């Protein structure tokens, strides 16, 4: 009989990054672009996203938030 724990260990976890197909340079470039977006203010606040998501169940849902909100 197979060991169920062994089967669980074969699947990569959410935070297992060895399975990512992109090379290190691509990941580094994506990280730098993300950091540049943050520094330039090209972000949407948690509060704005939360307001938007909560509005989905209302009769008048809000439009998607924009950068800087």
N, CA, C and O atoms as a Tripos MOL2 file, in Angstrom:
@<TRIPOS>MOLECULE
protein
  276   275    69     0     0
PROTEIN
NO_CHARGES

@<TRIPOS>ATOM
      1 N           0.8380   -1.1840    0.0000 N.3       1 UNK1
      2 CA          0.0000    0.0000    0.0000 C.3       1 UNK1
      3 C           0.8800    1.2440    0.0000 C.2       1 UNK1
      4 O           1.8690    1.3190    0.7290 O.2       1 UNK1
      5 N           0.5080    2.2220   -0.8290 N.am      2 UNK2
      6 CA          1.2910    3.4490   -0.9310 C.3       2 UNK2
      7 C           1.1230    4.3000    0.3180 C.2       2 UNK2
      8 O           0.0790    4.2880    0.9710 O.2       2 UNK2
      9 N           2.1720    5.0320    0.6260 N.am      3 UNK3
     10 CA          2.1550    5.9430    1.7730 C.3       3 UNK3
     11 C           1.5480    7.2760    1.3410 C.2       3 UNK3
     12 O           2.1360    7.9480    0.4930 O.2       3 UNK3
     13 N           0.3830    7.6960    1.8880 N.am      4 UNK4
     14 CA         -0.2540    8.9530    1.4780 C.3       4 UNK4
     15 C           0.6360   10.1620    1.7420 C.2       4 UNK4
     16 O           0.6040   11.1250    0.9750 O.2       4 UNK4
     17 N           1.4220   10.1330    2.8040 N.am      5 UNK5
     18 CA          2.3080   11.2590    3.1120 C.3       5 UNK5
     19 C           3.3450   11.4340    2.0130 C.2       5 UNK5
     20 O           3.7290   12.5600    1.6970 O.2       5 UNK5
     21 N           3.8000   10.3380    1.4300 N.am      6 UNK6
     22 CA          4.7840   10.4180    0.3490 C.3       6 UNK6
     23 C           4.1760   11.1380   -0.8600 C.2       6 UNK6
     24 O           4.8450   11.9560   -1.4910 O.2       6 UNK6
     25 N           2.9150   10.8380   -1.1850 N.am      7 UNK7
     26 CA          2.2530   11.4840   -2.3090 C.3       7 UNK7
     27 C           2.1260   12.9910   -2.0750 C.2       7 UNK7
     28 O           2.3010   13.7810   -3.0020 O.2       7 UNK7
     29 N           1.8250   13.3830   -0.8500 N.am      8 UNK8
     30 CA          1.7010   14.8110   -0.5360 C.3       8 UNK8
     31 C           3.0360   15.5260   -0.6930 C.2       8 UNK8
     32 O           3.0800   16.6800   -1.1200 O.2       8 UNK8
     33 N           4.1120   14.8510   -0.3510 N.am      9 UNK9
     34 CA          5.4370   15.4710   -0.4230 C.3       9 UNK9
     35 C           5.9480   15.6140   -1.8470 C.2       9 UNK9
     36 O           6.8710   16.3930   -2.0880 O.2       9 UNK9
     37 N           5.3780   14.8880   -2.7920 N.am     10 UNK10
     38 CA          5.8490   14.9600   -4.1660 C.3      10 UNK10
     39 C           5.3800   16.2260   -4.8720 C.2      10 UNK10
     40 O           6.0420   16.6940   -5.7980 O.2      10 UNK10
     41 N           4.2600   16.7820   -4.4540 N.am     11 UNK11
     42 CA          3.7360   17.9940   -5.0950 C.3      11 UNK11
     43 C           4.4050   19.2160   -4.4830 C.2      11 UNK11
     44 O           4.4940   19.3210   -3.2600 O.2      11 UNK11
     45 N           4.8820   20.1520   -5.3240 N.am     12 UNK12
     46 CA          5.5410   21.3290   -4.7680 C.3      12 UNK12
     47 C           4.5590   22.1910   -3.9860 C.2      12 UNK12
     48 O           3.3820   22.2770   -4.3370 O.2      12 UNK12
     49 N           5.0410   22.8200   -2.9420 N.am     13 UNK13
     50 CA          4.2230   23.6990   -2.1280 C.3      13 UNK13
     51 C           4.1020   25.0810   -2.7550 C.2      13 UNK13
     52 O           4.7470   25.3860   -3.7580 O.2      13 UNK13
     53 N           3.2790   25.8920   -2.1540 N.am     14 UNK14
     54 CA          3.0310   27.2420   -2.6560 C.3      14 UNK14
     55 C           4.3190   28.0540   -2.7070 C.2      14 UNK14
     56 O           4.5040   28.8630   -3.6170 O.2      14 UNK14
     57 N           5.2050   27.8500   -1.7460 N.am     15 UNK15
     58 CA          6.4150   28.6540   -1.6570 C.3      15 UNK15
     59 C           7.6520   27.9320   -2.1810 C.2      15 UNK15
     60 O           8.7740   28.3530   -1.8980 O.2      15 UNK15
     61 N           7.4670   26.8570   -2.9380 N.am     16 UNK16
     62 CA          8.5910   26.1540   -3.5520 C.3      16 UNK16
     63 C           8.9280   26.8180   -4.8690 C.2      16 UNK16
     64 O           8.2130   26.6510   -5.8570 O.2      16 UNK16
     65 N          10.0120   27.5690   -4.8860 N.am     17 UNK17
     66 CA         10.3630   28.3510   -6.0680 C.3      17 UNK17
     67 C          11.2950   27.6210   -7.0200 C.2      17 UNK17
     68 O          11.5800   28.1390   -8.1000 O.2      17 UNK17
     69 N          11.7800   26.4410   -6.6630 N.am     18 UNK18
     70 CA         12.6610   25.7090   -7.5590 C.3      18 UNK18
     71 C          11.9550   25.3020   -8.8450 C.2      18 UNK18
     72 O          12.6070   25.0910   -9.8680 O.2      18 UNK18
     73 N          10.6320   25.1880   -8.8070 N.am     19 UNK19
     74 CA          9.8670   24.7190   -9.9550 C.3      19 UNK19
     75 C           9.5680   25.8300  -10.9710 C.2      19 UNK19
     76 O           9.0050   25.5540  -12.0300 O.2      19 UNK19
     77 N           9.9300   27.0590  -10.6720 N.am     20 UNK20
     78 CA          9.6520   28.1670  -11.5800 C.3      20 UNK20
     79 C          10.5240   28.0060  -12.8170 C.2      20 UNK20
     80 O          11.7230   27.7460  -12.7140 O.2      20 UNK20
     81 N           9.9160   28.1610  -13.9800 N.am     21 UNK21
     82 CA         10.6500   27.9240  -15.2190 C.3      21 UNK21
     83 C          11.5020   29.1220  -15.6340 C.2      21 UNK21
     84 O          12.4570   28.9540  -16.3930 O.2      21 UNK21
     85 N          11.1840   30.3180  -15.1570 N.am     22 UNK22
     86 CA         11.9580   31.5010  -15.5240 C.3      22 UNK22
     87 C          13.3290   31.4220  -14.8810 C.2      22 UNK22
     88 O          13.4830   30.8900  -13.7820 O.2      22 UNK22
     89 N          14.3290   31.9580  -15.5770 N.am     23 UNK23
     90 CA         15.6670   31.9480  -14.9910 C.3      23 UNK23
     91 C          15.8050   33.0980  -13.9900 C.2      23 UNK23
     92 O          14.9330   33.9620  -13.8930 O.2      23 UNK23
     93 N          16.8980   33.0930  -13.2620 N.am     24 UNK24
     94 CA         17.1060   34.0880  -12.2090 C.3      24 UNK24
     95 C          17.0970   35.5100  -12.7500 C.2      24 UNK24
     96 O          16.5970   36.4130  -12.0780 O.2      24 UNK24
     97 N          17.6290   35.7330  -13.9330 N.am     25 UNK25
     98 CA         17.6690   37.0770  -14.4990 C.3      25 UNK25
     99 C          16.2580   37.6080  -14.7600 C.2      25 UNK25
    100 O          15.9810   38.7830  -14.5200 O.2      25 UNK25
    101 N          15.3750   36.7500  -15.2460 N.am     26 UNK26
    102 CA         13.9870   37.1720  -15.4860 C.3      26 UNK26
    103 C          13.2900   37.5190  -14.1710 C.2      26 UNK26
    104 O          12.5590   38.5070  -14.0920 O.2      26 UNK26
    105 N          13.5180   36.7090  -13.1480 N.am     27 UNK27
    106 CA         12.9040   36.9740  -11.8480 C.3      27 UNK27
    107 C          13.4460   38.2670  -11.2530 C.2      27 UNK27
    108 O          12.6890   39.0590  -10.6920 O.2      27 UNK27
    109 N          14.7520   38.4840  -11.3720 N.am     28 UNK28
    110 CA         15.3550   39.7140  -10.8650 C.3      28 UNK28
    111 C          14.7990   40.9240  -11.5960 C.2      28 UNK28
    112 O          14.5280   41.9490  -10.9700 O.2      28 UNK28
    113 N          14.6230   40.8270  -12.9060 N.am     29 UNK29
    114 CA         14.0830   41.9360  -13.6940 C.3      29 UNK29
    115 C          12.6420   42.2320  -13.2890 C.2      29 UNK29
    116 O          12.2590   43.3970  -13.1780 O.2      29 UNK29
    117 N          11.8460   41.1990  -13.0710 N.am     30 UNK30
    118 CA         10.4600   41.3950  -12.6530 C.3      30 UNK30
    119 C          10.4030   42.0560  -11.2740 C.2      30 UNK30
    120 O           9.5660   42.9270  -11.0330 O.2      30 UNK30
    121 N          11.2810   41.6470  -10.3860 N.am     31 UNK31
    122 CA         11.3350   42.2500   -9.0510 C.3      31 UNK31
    123 C          11.7120   43.7160   -9.1460 C.2      31 UNK31
    124 O          11.1120   44.5520   -8.4700 O.2      31 UNK31
    125 N          12.6970   44.0450   -9.9730 N.am     32 UNK32
    126 CA         13.1170   45.4440  -10.1310 C.3      32 UNK32
    127 C          12.0030   46.2910  -10.7400 C.2      32 UNK32
    128 O          11.8190   47.4440  -10.3470 O.2      32 UNK32
    129 N          11.2570   45.7310  -11.6950 N.am     33 UNK33
    130 CA         10.1210   46.4700  -12.2610 C.3      33 UNK33
    131 C           9.0550   46.7230  -11.2000 C.2      33 UNK33
    132 O           8.4780   47.8090  -11.1400 O.2      33 UNK33
    133 N           8.7970   45.7310  -10.3720 N.am     34 UNK34
    134 CA          7.8250   45.8870   -9.3010 C.3      34 UNK34
    135 C           8.2460   46.9470   -8.2990 C.2      34 UNK34
    136 O           7.4310   47.7630   -7.8690 O.2      34 UNK34
    137 N           9.5150   46.9340   -7.9290 N.am     35 UNK35
    138 CA         10.0230   47.9450   -6.9910 C.3      35 UNK35
    139 C           9.9640   49.3340   -7.6050 C.2      35 UNK35
    140 O           9.6630   50.3040   -6.9090 O.2      35 UNK35
    141 N          10.2470   49.4450   -8.8990 N.am     36 UNK36
    142 CA         10.1600   50.7480   -9.5750 C.3      36 UNK36
    143 C           8.7190   51.2400   -9.6050 C.2      36 UNK36
    144 O           8.4700   52.4330   -9.4320 O.2      36 UNK36
    145 N           7.7730   50.3410   -9.8220 N.am     37 UNK37
    146 CA          6.3550   50.7200   -9.7850 C.3      37 UNK37
    147 C           5.9760   51.2590   -8.4120 C.2      37 UNK37
    148 O           5.2580   52.2540   -8.3110 O.2      37 UNK37
    149 N           6.4510   50.6100   -7.3620 N.am     38 UNK38
    150 CA          6.1480   51.0650   -6.0060 C.3      38 UNK38
    151 C           6.7200   52.4600   -5.7760 C.2      38 UNK38
    152 O           6.0270   53.3450   -5.2750 O.2      38 UNK38
    153 N           7.9850   52.6530   -6.1430 N.am     39 UNK39
    154 CA          8.6260   53.9590   -5.9430 C.3      39 UNK39
    155 C           7.9410   55.0610   -6.7400 C.2      39 UNK39
    156 O           7.8760   56.2050   -6.2890 O.2      39 UNK39
    157 N           7.4310   54.7280   -7.9160 N.am     40 UNK40
    158 CA          6.7830   55.7220   -8.7760 C.3      40 UNK40
    159 C           5.3120   55.9390   -8.4020 C.2      40 UNK40
    160 O           4.6360   56.7850   -8.9870 O.2      40 UNK40
    161 N           4.8280   55.1760   -7.4320 N.am     41 UNK41
    162 CA          3.4400   55.3410   -7.0120 C.3      41 UNK41
    163 C           2.4380   54.6390   -7.9000 C.2      41 UNK41
    164 O           1.2420   54.9220   -7.8270 O.2      41 UNK41
    165 N           2.9060   53.7210   -8.7420 N.am     42 UNK42
    166 CA          2.0010   52.9660   -9.6110 C.3      42 UNK42
    167 C           1.4550   51.7660   -8.8520 C.2      42 UNK42
    168 O           1.7020   50.6120   -9.2040 O.2      42 UNK42
    169 N           0.7040   52.0760   -7.7970 N.am     43 UNK43
    170 CA          0.1240   51.0440   -6.9390 C.3      43 UNK43
    171 C          -1.3090   51.4290   -6.6060 C.2      43 UNK43
    172 O          -1.7160   52.5770   -6.7860 O.2      43 UNK43
    173 N          -2.0570   50.4690   -6.1250 N.am     44 UNK44
    174 CA         -3.4190   50.6950   -5.6380 C.3      44 UNK44
    175 C          -3.4200   50.2780   -4.1740 C.2      44 UNK44
    176 O          -2.9460   49.1940   -3.8340 O.2      44 UNK44
    177 N          -3.9420   51.1220   -3.3190 N.am     45 UNK45
    178 CA         -3.9170   50.8290   -1.8820 C.3      45 UNK45
    179 C          -4.8290   49.6530   -1.5410 C.2      45 UNK45
    180 O          -5.7850   49.3500   -2.2550 O.2      45 UNK45
    181 N          -4.5070   49.0200   -0.4510 N.am     46 UNK46
    182 CA         -5.3180   47.9160    0.0500 C.3      46 UNK46
    183 C          -6.7370   48.4040    0.3250 C.2      46 UNK46
    184 O          -7.7080   47.7110    0.0240 O.2      46 UNK46
    185 N          -6.8470   49.5820    0.8880 N.am     47 UNK47
    186 CA         -8.1580   50.1330    1.2270 C.3      47 UNK47
    187 C          -9.0290   50.3150   -0.0170 C.2      47 UNK47
    188 O         -10.2220   50.0140    0.0000 O.2      47 UNK47
    189 N          -8.4100   50.8160   -1.1060 N.am     48 UNK48
    190 CA         -9.1650   51.0250   -2.3470 C.3      48 UNK48
    191 C          -9.6380   49.6970   -2.9300 C.2      48 UNK48
    192 O         -10.7690   49.5920   -3.4040 O.2      48 UNK48
    193 N          -8.7780   48.6900   -2.8960 N.am     49 UNK49
    194 CA         -9.1620   47.3730   -3.4130 C.3      49 UNK49
    195 C         -10.2680   46.7770   -2.5430 C.2      49 UNK49
    196 O         -11.2230   46.1970   -3.0610 O.2      49 UNK49
    197 N         -10.1420   46.9170   -1.2350 N.am     50 UNK50
    198 CA        -11.1550   46.3940   -0.3240 C.3      50 UNK50
    199 C         -12.5130   47.0530   -0.5560 C.2      50 UNK50
    200 O         -13.5380   46.3710   -0.5810 O.2      50 UNK50
    201 N         -12.5250   48.3840   -0.7250 N.am     51 UNK51
    202 CA        -13.7790   49.0950   -1.0280 C.3      51 UNK51
    203 C         -14.4040   48.5460   -2.3030 C.2      51 UNK51
    204 O         -15.6090   48.3020   -2.3580 O.2      51 UNK51
    205 N         -13.5770   48.3550   -3.3280 N.am     52 UNK52
    206 CA        -14.0370   47.8670   -4.6220 C.3      52 UNK52
    207 C         -14.6370   46.4590   -4.4980 C.2      52 UNK52
    208 O         -15.7330   46.1980   -4.9930 O.2      52 UNK52
    209 N         -13.9060   45.5610   -3.8340 N.am     53 UNK53
    210 CA        -14.3740   44.1790   -3.6990 C.3      53 UNK53
    211 C         -15.6690   44.1230   -2.8900 C.2      53 UNK53
    212 O         -16.5930   43.3920   -3.2460 O.2      53 UNK53
    213 N         -15.7370   44.8920   -1.8080 N.am     54 UNK54
    214 CA        -16.9610   44.9080   -1.0040 C.3      54 UNK54
    215 C         -18.1510   45.4200   -1.8110 C.2      54 UNK54
    216 O         -19.2870   45.0190   -1.5550 O.2      54 UNK54
    217 N         -17.9080   46.2960   -2.7760 N.am     55 UNK55
    218 CA        -19.0040   46.8580   -3.5700 C.3      55 UNK55
    219 C         -19.5950   45.8610   -4.5570 C.2      55 UNK55
    220 O         -20.6830   46.0930   -5.0830 O.2      55 UNK55
    221 N         -18.9090   44.7660   -4.8170 N.am     56 UNK56
    222 CA        -19.3940   43.7840   -5.7840 C.3      56 UNK56
    223 C         -20.7500   43.2180   -5.3860 C.2      56 UNK56
    224 O         -21.5470   42.8480   -6.2480 O.2      56 UNK56
    225 N         -21.0130   43.1490   -4.0910 N.am     57 UNK57
    226 CA        -22.2860   42.5790   -3.6420 C.3      57 UNK57
    227 C         -23.3770   43.6380   -3.4990 C.2      57 UNK57
    228 O         -24.4870   43.3350   -3.0600 O.2      57 UNK57
    229 N         -23.0650   44.8670   -3.8680 N.am     58 UNK58
    230 CA        -24.0610   45.9340   -3.7620 C.3      58 UNK58
    231 C         -24.7760   46.1150   -5.0980 C.2      58 UNK58
    232 O         -24.3120   45.6070   -6.1190 O.2      58 UNK58
    233 N         -25.8910   46.8280   -5.1040 N.am     59 UNK59
    234 CA        -26.5970   47.0780   -6.3560 C.3      59 UNK59
    235 C         -25.7960   47.9870   -7.3060 C.2      59 UNK59
    236 O         -26.0310   47.9870   -8.5140 O.2      59 UNK59
    237 N         -24.8530   48.7580   -6.7510 N.am     60 UNK60
    238 CA        -24.0430   49.6820   -7.5660 C.3      60 UNK60
    239 C         -22.5580   49.4380   -7.3270 C.2      60 UNK60
    240 O         -21.9260   50.1880   -6.5830 O.2      60 UNK60
    241 N         -21.9810   48.3930   -7.9500 N.am     61 UNK61
    242 CA        -20.5660   48.1260   -7.7400 C.3      61 UNK61
    243 C         -19.6980   49.2820   -8.2490 C.2      61 UNK61
    244 O         -20.0090   49.9200   -9.2540 O.2      61 UNK61
    245 N         -18.6190   49.5260   -7.5350 N.am     62 UNK62
    246 CA        -17.6950   50.5910   -7.9000 C.3      62 UNK62
    247 C         -16.8460   50.1670   -9.0970 C.2      62 UNK62
    248 O         -16.6600   48.9740   -9.3370 O.2      62 UNK62
    249 N         -16.3310   51.1420   -9.8470 N.am     63 UNK63
    250 CA        -15.3800   50.7970  -10.9140 C.3      63 UNK63
    251 C         -14.0490   50.3440  -10.2980 C.2      63 UNK63
    252 O         -13.7510   50.6510   -9.1430 O.2      63 UNK63
    253 N         -13.2730   49.6240  -11.0710 N.am     64 UNK64
    254 CA        -11.9750   49.1620  -10.6160 C.3      64 UNK64
    255 C         -11.1250   50.3490  -10.1960 C.2      64 UNK64
    256 O         -11.1040   51.3590  -10.8990 O.2      64 UNK64
    257 N         -10.4160   50.2590   -9.0570 N.am     65 UNK65
    258 CA         -9.5810   51.3880   -8.6240 C.3      65 UNK65
    259 C          -8.4170   51.6100   -9.5750 C.2      65 UNK65
    260 O          -7.9760   50.6920  -10.2670 O.2      65 UNK65
    261 N          -7.9370   52.8210   -9.5970 N.am     66 UNK66
    262 CA         -6.8240   53.1930  -10.4640 C.3      66 UNK66
    263 C          -5.5610   53.4060   -9.6400 C.2      66 UNK66
    264 O          -5.6280   53.5430   -8.4190 O.2      66 UNK66
    265 N          -4.4300   53.4350  -10.2940 N.am     67 UNK67
    266 CA         -3.1590   53.6710   -9.6090 C.3      67 UNK67
    267 C          -3.2390   54.9720   -8.8290 C.2      67 UNK67
    268 O          -3.7770   55.9730   -9.3020 O.2      67 UNK67
    269 N          -2.7000   54.9340   -7.6440 N.am     68 UNK68
    270 CA         -2.6650   56.1160   -6.7990 C.3      68 UNK68
    271 C          -3.8110   56.1980   -5.8180 C.2      68 UNK68
    272 O          -3.7740   57.0000   -4.8860 O.2      68 UNK68
    273 N          -4.8410   55.3690   -6.0170 N.am     69 UNK69
    274 CA         -5.9780   55.3890   -5.0710 C.3      69 UNK69
    275 C          -5.6090   54.6270   -3.8210 C.2      69 UNK69
    276 O          -6.4190   54.5220   -2.9000 O.2      69 UNK69
@<TRIPOS>BOND
     1     1     2 1
     2     2     3 1
     3     3     4 2
     4     3     5 am
     5     5     6 1
     6     6     7 1
     7     7     8 2
     8     7     9 am
     9     9    10 1
    10    10    11 1
    11    11    12 2
    12    11    13 am
    13    13    14 1
    14    14    15 1
    15    15    16 2
    16    15    17 am
    17    17    18 1
    18    18    19 1
    19    19    20 2
    20    19    21 am
    21    21    22 1
    22    22    23 1
    23    23    24 2
    24    23    25 am
    25    25    26 1
    26    26    27 1
    27    27    28 2
    28    27    29 am
    29    29    30 1
    30    30    31 1
    31    31    32 2
    32    31    33 am
    33    33    34 1
    34    34    35 1
    35    35    36 2
    36    35    37 am
    37    37    38 1
    38    38    39 1
    39    39    40 2
    40    39    41 am
    41    41    42 1
    42    42    43 1
    43    43    44 2
    44    43    45 am
    45    45    46 1
    46    46    47 1
    47    47    48 2
    48    47    49 am
    49    49    50 1
    50    50    51 1
    51    51    52 2
    52    51    53 am
    53    53    54 1
    54    54    55 1
    55    55    56 2
    56    55    57 am
    57    57    58 1
    58    58    59 1
    59    59    60 2
    60    59    61 am
    61    61    62 1
    62    62    63 1
    63    63    64 2
    64    63    65 am
    65    65    66 1
    66    66    67 1
    67    67    68 2
    68    67    69 am
    69    69    70 1
    70    70    71 1
    71    71    72 2
    72    71    73 am
    73    73    74 1
    74    74    75 1
    75    75    76 2
    76    75    77 am
    77    77    78 1
    78    78    79 1
    79    79    80 2
    80    79    81 am
    81    81    82 1
    82    82    83 1
    83    83    84 2
    84    83    85 am
    85    85    86 1
    86    86    87 1
    87    87    88 2
    88    87    89 am
    89    89    90 1
    90    90    91 1
    91    91    92 2
    92    91    93 am
    93    93    94 1
    94    94    95 1
    95    95    96 2
    96    95    97 am
    97    97    98 1
    98    98    99 1
    99    99   100 2
   100    99   101 am
   101   101   102 1
   102   102   103 1
   103   103   104 2
   104   103   105 am
   105   105   106 1
   106   106   107 1
   107   107   108 2
   108   107   109 am
   109   109   110 1
   110   110   111 1
   111   111   112 2
   112   111   113 am
   113   113   114 1
   114   114   115 1
   115   115   116 2
   116   115   117 am
   117   117   118 1
   118   118   119 1
   119   119   120 2
   120   119   121 am
   121   121   122 1
   122   122   123 1
   123   123   124 2
   124   123   125 am
   125   125   126 1
   126   126   127 1
   127   127   128 2
   128   127   129 am
   129   129   130 1
   130   130   131 1
   131   131   132 2
   132   131   133 am
   133   133   134 1
   134   134   135 1
   135   135   136 2
   136   135   137 am
   137   137   138 1
   138   138   139 1
   139   139   140 2
   140   139   141 am
   141   141   142 1
   142   142   143 1
   143   143   144 2
   144   143   145 am
   145   145   146 1
   146   146   147 1
   147   147   148 2
   148   147   149 am
   149   149   150 1
   150   150   151 1
   151   151   152 2
   152   151   153 am
   153   153   154 1
   154   154   155 1
   155   155   156 2
   156   155   157 am
   157   157   158 1
   158   158   159 1
   159   159   160 2
   160   159   161 am
   161   161   162 1
   162   162   163 1
   163   163   164 2
   164   163   165 am
   165   165   166 1
   166   166   167 1
   167   167   168 2
   168   167   169 am
   169   169   170 1
   170   170   171 1
   171   171   172 2
   172   171   173 am
   173   173   174 1
   174   174   175 1
   175   175   176 2
   176   175   177 am
   177   177   178 1
   178   178   179 1
   179   179   180 2
   180   179   181 am
   181   181   182 1
   182   182   183 1
   183   183   184 2
   184   183   185 am
   185   185   186 1
   186   186   187 1
   187   187   188 2
   188   187   189 am
   189   189   190 1
   190   190   191 1
   191   191   192 2
   192   191   193 am
   193   193   194 1
   194   194   195 1
   195   195   196 2
   196   195   197 am
   197   197   198 1
   198   198   199 1
   199   199   200 2
   200   199   201 am
   201   201   202 1
   202   202   203 1
   203   203   204 2
   204   203   205 am
   205   205   206 1
   206   206   207 1
   207   207   208 2
   208   207   209 am
   209   209   210 1
   210   210   211 1
   211   211   212 2
   212   211   213 am
   213   213   214 1
   214   214   215 1
   215   215   216 2
   216   215   217 am
   217   217   218 1
   218   218   219 1
   219   219   220 2
   220   219   221 am
   221   221   222 1
   222   222   223 1
   223   223   224 2
   224   223   225 am
   225   225   226 1
   226   226   227 1
   227   227   228 2
   228   227   229 am
   229   229   230 1
   230   230   231 1
   231   231   232 2
   232   231   233 am
   233   233   234 1
   234   234   235 1
   235   235   236 2
   236   235   237 am
   237   237   238 1
   238   238   239 1
   239   239   240 2
   240   239   241 am
   241   241   242 1
   242   242   243 1
   243   243   244 2
   244   243   245 am
   245   245   246 1
   246   246   247 1
   247   247   248 2
   248   247   249 am
   249   249   250 1
   250   250   251 1
   251   251   252 2
   252   251   253 am
   253   253   254 1
   254   254   255 1
   255   255   256 2
   256   255   257 am
   257   257   258 1
   258   258   259 1
   259   259   260 2
   260   259   261 am
   261   261   262 1
   262   262   263 1
   263   263   264 2
   264   263   265 am
   265   265   266 1
   266   266   267 1
   267   267   268 2
   268   267   269 am
   269   269   270 1
   270   270   271 1
   271   271   272 2
   272   271   273 am
   273   273   274 1
   274   274   275 1
   275   275   276 2
@<TRIPOS>SUBSTRUCTURE
     1 UNK1         2 RESIDUE 1 A UNK
     2 UNK2         6 RESIDUE 1 A UNK
     3 UNK3        10 RESIDUE 1 A UNK
     4 UNK4        14 RESIDUE 1 A UNK
     5 UNK5        18 RESIDUE 1 A UNK
     6 UNK6        22 RESIDUE 1 A UNK
     7 UNK7        26 RESIDUE 1 A UNK
     8 UNK8        30 RESIDUE 1 A UNK
     9 UNK9        34 RESIDUE 1 A UNK
    10 UNK10       38 RESIDUE 1 A UNK
    11 UNK11       42 RESIDUE 1 A UNK
    12 UNK12       46 RESIDUE 1 A UNK
    13 UNK13       50 RESIDUE 1 A UNK
    14 UNK14       54 RESIDUE 1 A UNK
    15 UNK15       58 RESIDUE 1 A UNK
    16 UNK16       62 RESIDUE 1 A UNK
    17 UNK17       66 RESIDUE 1 A UNK
    18 UNK18       70 RESIDUE 1 A UNK
    19 UNK19       74 RESIDUE 1 A UNK
    20 UNK20       78 RESIDUE 1 A UNK
    21 UNK21       82 RESIDUE 1 A UNK
    22 UNK22       86 RESIDUE 1 A UNK
    23 UNK23       90 RESIDUE 1 A UNK
    24 UNK24       94 RESIDUE 1 A UNK
    25 UNK25       98 RESIDUE 1 A UNK
    26 UNK26      102 RESIDUE 1 A UNK
    27 UNK27      106 RESIDUE 1 A UNK
    28 UNK28      110 RESIDUE 1 A UNK
    29 UNK29      114 RESIDUE 1 A UNK
    30 UNK30      118 RESIDUE 1 A UNK
    31 UNK31      122 RESIDUE 1 A UNK
    32 UNK32      126 RESIDUE 1 A UNK
    33 UNK33      130 RESIDUE 1 A UNK
    34 UNK34      134 RESIDUE 1 A UNK
    35 UNK35      138 RESIDUE 1 A UNK
    36 UNK36      142 RESIDUE 1 A UNK
    37 UNK37      146 RESIDUE 1 A UNK
    38 UNK38      150 RESIDUE 1 A UNK
    39 UNK39      154 RESIDUE 1 A UNK
    40 UNK40      158 RESIDUE 1 A UNK
    41 UNK41      162 RESIDUE 1 A UNK
    42 UNK42      166 RESIDUE 1 A UNK
    43 UNK43      170 RESIDUE 1 A UNK
    44 UNK44      174 RESIDUE 1 A UNK
    45 UNK45      178 RESIDUE 1 A UNK
    46 UNK46      182 RESIDUE 1 A UNK
    47 UNK47      186 RESIDUE 1 A UNK
    48 UNK48      190 RESIDUE 1 A UNK
    49 UNK49      194 RESIDUE 1 A UNK
    50 UNK50      198 RESIDUE 1 A UNK
    51 UNK51      202 RESIDUE 1 A UNK
    52 UNK52      206 RESIDUE 1 A UNK
    53 UNK53      210 RESIDUE 1 A UNK
    54 UNK54      214 RESIDUE 1 A UNK
    55 UNK55      218 RESIDUE 1 A UNK
    56 UNK56      222 RESIDUE 1 A UNK
    57 UNK57      226 RESIDUE 1 A UNK
    58 UNK58      230 RESIDUE 1 A UNK
    59 UNK59      234 RESIDUE 1 A UNK
    60 UNK60      238 RESIDUE 1 A UNK
    61 UNK61      242 RESIDUE 1 A UNK
    62 UNK62      246 RESIDUE 1 A UNK
    63 UNK63      250 RESIDUE 1 A UNK
    64 UNK64      254 RESIDUE 1 A UNK
    65 UNK65      258 RESIDUE 1 A UNK
    66 UNK66      262 RESIDUE 1 A UNK
    67 UNK67      266 RESIDUE 1 A UNK
    68 UNK68      270 RESIDUE 1 A UNK
    69 UNK69      274 RESIDUE 1 A UNK
